[in-house]
Amino acid sequence: MISLNWLKILVALGCLLAIYFSQQDRDLFKIQQKVYTLQDDSFEQLAKLQEQNLLLKLNGQTKLKLQVAQERNRIARDIHDNVGHLLSSSIIQLGAIQIVNHDSKIERPLTELNTTINQAMNSIRNSVQGIQEKSLTLTQALKPILANFTFCTLEVEGEIFQNLPDEKSQVIVMTIKEALTNVIKHSDASKVIVIFRELPAFYQVQIKDNGTQENGFSQGMGLTSMKQRAEEISGQLHLHQSSEGFIITLILPRKDQNAENSFS
């Protein structure tokens, strides 16, 4: 028979083993929890990176399309201003020659030359119209940027401005793009509001988010670039951060209302 002392020893060993395995279970549980936390963080970071890459890709495509349209319009203007001007001068000069000409032998050749030059002028005009690409309006440029922002809830208040000069449209698009990229990179916001206000003296665009964590964007290159773009066209850019969130305010003066409704 097992003596009482041995029984006590076995009980003690059993207790020690129970404590040991219990501790192992707790350690294993903690390790599993850490693994799950790391997985969650990894998935969250991956989602943010995918969102950021999508936005950057979209912005790159929009920028390329704008650059192509701008170059096409520049070529069309050069043809119109240079070749068109020379042909117009030729038509005027030829008309003057026809008025003072009294030689019947060259009357028909002059008429045919006049017809040819006018045909060339019409051909140039049609070619220029074909080369020119209708530039994106502000609404068209912003639509894909706003539609593809899925990091958090996005609301738009007010009407997107119409009939803006190109340089104002460009600054607005770049500012909104930078602001949304900033939300993805730095913010824990659950909601972003883009507000358009058209006032008698100026246009105002505000991008507001309800993020509460410190926003590192206020000292970054993005802010400097946005401010420079605004100041180049006599505009202003202001930032405000509080416990309620982060606000970027862009103010552009209302000038040059004769500009075309285009965005090149």
C-alpha positions in Angstrom: 0.0 0.0 0.0 1.1 3.6 -0.7 2.2 5.3 2.4 0.6 8.5 3.5 3.8 10.5 2.8 3.9 9.2 -0.8 0.2 10.1 -1.2 0.9 13.6 -0.1 3.8 13.8 -2.5 1.7 12.6 -5.4 -1.1 15.1 -4.5 1.5 17.9 -4.3 3.0 16.9 -7.7 -0.5 16.8 -9.2 -1.2 20.3 -7.9 2.1 21.5 -9.3 1.3 19.9 -12.6 -2.2 21.5 -12.6 -0.7 24.9 -11.8 1.9 24.4 -14.5 -0.5 23.4 -17.2 -2.9 26.2 -16.2 -0.1 28.7 -16.5 0.8 27.2 -19.9 -2.9 27.6 -21.0 -2.9 31.2 -19.9 0.4 31.9 -21.7 -0.9 30.2 -24.8 -4.1 32.2 -24.6 -2.1 35.4 -24.3 0.0 34.4 -27.3 -3.1 33.7 -29.3 -4.6 37.0 -28.3 -1.4 38.8 -29.5 -1.5 36.9 -32.8 -5.2 37.8 -33.3 -4.4 41.5 -32.5 -1.4 41.5 -34.9 -3.6 39.9 -37.6 -6.3 42.6 -37.0 -3.7 45.3 -37.1 -2.2 43.9 -40.3 -5.6 43.6 -42.0 -6.3 47.2 -41.0 -3.0 48.5 -42.2 -3.4 46.5 -45.4 -6.9 48.0 -46.0 -5.5 51.5 -45.4 -2.6 50.9 -47.8 -5.0 49.5 -50.5 -7.3 52.5 -50.0 -4.3 54.9 -50.2 -2.9 53.2 -53.3 -6.3 53.3 -55.0 -6.7 57.0 -54.3 -3.1 57.7 -55.5 -3.7 55.7 -58.7 -7.0 57.5 -59.4 -5.3 60.9 -58.8 -2.5 59.9 -61.1 -4.9 59.0 -63.8 -6.9 62.2 -63.4 -3.7 64.3 -63.5 -2.5 62.5 -66.6 -5.8 63.1 -68.4 -5.7 66.8 -67.4 -2.1 67.1 -68.7 -3.1 65.4 -72.1 -6.1 67.7 -72.5 -3.9 70.8 -71.6 -1.3 69.8 -74.2 -3.8 69.2 -76.9 -5.4 72.6 -76.3 -2.0 74.3 -76.3 -1.2 72.7 -79.7 -4.6 73.8 -81.1 -4.0 77.4 -79.8 -0.6 77.5 -81.4 -2.0 76.4 -84.8 -4.8 78.8 -84.6 -2.7 81.8 -83.5 0.2 81.2 -85.9 -1.0 79.4 -89.0 -4.4 80.9 -88.8 -3.0 84.4 -88.5 -0.8 83.9 -91.6 -3.7 82.6 -93.7 -5.9 85.5 -92.6 -3.3 88.0 -93.6 -2.9 86.2 -96.9 -6.6 86.4 -97.6 -6.6 90.2 -96.8 -3.6 90.9 -99.0 -4.9 88.8 -101.9 -8.2 90.6 -101.7 -6.4 93.9 -101.9 -4.4 92.7 -105.0 -7.7 91.6 -106.7 -9.1 95.1 -106.1 -6.3 96.9 -107.8 -5.6 94.3 -110.5 -6.5 95.3 -114.0 -4.8 92.4 -115.8 -7.4 89.9 -117.0 -4.8 87.2 -117.5 -4.2 86.8 -113.8 -7.7 87.5 -112.7 -8.7 83.8 -112.8 -5.5 82.6 -111.1 -6.0 85.1 -108.3 -9.6 84.0 -107.8 -8.5 80.3 -107.7 -5.8 81.2 -105.2 -8.3 83.1 -103.0 -10.5 80.0 -103.1 -7.6 77.7 -102.2 -6.5 79.9 -99.3 -10.0 80.1 -97.9 -10.3 76.3 -98.1 -7.0 76.0 -96.3 -8.4 78.4 -93.6 -11.5 76.3 -93.2 -9.4 73.1 -93.0 -7.2 74.6 -90.3 -10.3 75.7 -88.4 -11.8 72.2 -88.5 -8.5 70.6 -87.6 -8.1 72.9 -84.6 -11.6 72.0 -83.4 -10.8 68.4 -83.8 -7.6 68.7 -81.8 -9.1 70.6 -79.0 -10.4 68.3 -76.3 -13.1 69.6 -74.0 -11.5 70.1 -70.7 -12.8 68.5 -67.5 -15.2 70.6 -65.5 -14.6 70.9 -61.8 -17.5 68.5 -61.2 -16.1 65.9 -63.6 -12.6 66.1 -62.1 -13.9 65.7 -58.5 -16.5 63.0 -59.2 -14.1 60.0 -59.3 -12.0 61.3 -56.4 -15.0 61.6 -54.1 -16.7 58.5 -55.3 -13.7 56.3 -54.7 -13.0 57.5 -51.2 -14.2 54.7 -49.0 -12.0 55.1 -45.9 -14.9 56.4 -44.0 -18.2 58.2 -44.5 -18.0 61.1 -47.0 -20.6 63.8 -47.4 -20.7 66.8 -49.8 -22.6 69.9 -48.8 -23.4 72.8 -51.2 -23.1 72.9 -55.0 -19.8 72.3 -56.8 -18.8 75.6 -58.4 -19.4 76.2 -62.1 -17.7 78.5 -64.6 -14.4 78.6 -62.7 -11.1 79.6 -64.3 -8.8 76.7 -64.8 -6.3 77.7 -62.2 -9.0 77.9 -59.5 -10.4 74.5 -60.4 -6.9 73.0 -60.3 -6.2 74.4 -56.8 -9.6 73.1 -55.5 -9.0 69.6 -56.9 -5.5 69.4 -55.5 -6.5 70.6 -52.1 -9.4 68.1 -51.8 -7.2 65.3 -53.0 -4.4 66.2 -50.5 -7.0 66.5 -47.7 -8.5 63.1 -48.3 -5.1 61.5 -48.6 -4.2 63.1 -45.3 -7.3 61.5 -43.7 -6.2 58.1 -44.9 -2.6 58.5 -43.7 -3.0 60.3 -40.4 -6.6 60.3 -39.1 -8.9 58.0 -37.1 -11.9 59.9 -38.5 -15.2 58.1 -39.1 -16.7 60.9 -41.2 -15.5 63.6 -43.6 -17.6 66.5 -44.9 -16.6 68.5 -48.0 -18.4 71.9 -48.1 -18.7 74.3 -51.0 -19.8 77.9 -50.4 -20.1 80.5 -53.1 -20.1 83.9 -51.6 -20.2 87.4 -53.2 -16.5 88.1 -52.8 -14.9 84.6 -52.7 -15.3 80.9 -53.1 -14.8 78.8 -49.9 -14.1 75.0 -49.7 -13.9 73.3 -46.3 -12.8 69.7 -45.7 -13.8 68.7 -42.1 -13.2 65.4 -40.4 -14.1 64.2 -36.9 -10.7 62.5 -36.2 -9.4 62.9 -32.6 -5.8 61.8 -32.8 -2.9 64.2 -33.4 -2.7 65.0 -37.1 0.8 65.0 -38.4 -0.2 66.5 -41.7 -0.1 70.1 -40.3 3.7 70.1 -40.5 4.1 68.1 -43.7 5.0 68.9 -47.3 1.4 68.5 -48.3 0.4 71.6 -46.4 3.2 73.7 -47.8 2.3 72.6 -51.4 -1.4 73.4 -50.8 -0.6 76.8 -49.4 1.7 77.7 -52.3 -0.9 76.7 -54.9 -3.5 78.9 -53.1 -1.2 81.9 -52.7 -0.2 81.8 -56.4 -3.7 82.8 -57.3 -4.2 85.2 -54.4 -6.0 82.6 -52.3 -5.6 81.5 -48.7 -5.4 78.2 -46.9 -6.2 77.8 -43.2 -6.0 74.8 -40.8 -7.7 74.3 -37.5 -7.5 71.3 -35.2 -9.6 70.8 -32.0 -11.1 68.0 -29.9 -13.9 67.9 -32.5 -11.7 67.2 -35.5 -9.6 68.8 -38.2 -10.7 71.5 -40.7 -8.9 72.7 -43.9 -10.4 75.9 -45.3 -9.5 77.1 -48.8 -10.5 80.6 -49.8 -10.2 81.8 -53.4 -11.2 85.4 -54.6 -13.9 85.7 -57.2 -12.1 87.2 -60.2 -11.8 86.6 -63.9 -15.4 85.5 -64.3 -15.0 85.7 -68.0 -12.9 82.5 -68.0 -14.1 79.5 -69.8 -16.0 76.7 -68.1 -13.1 74.3 -68.4 -10.4 72.6 -66.5 -7.2 72.0 -68.5 
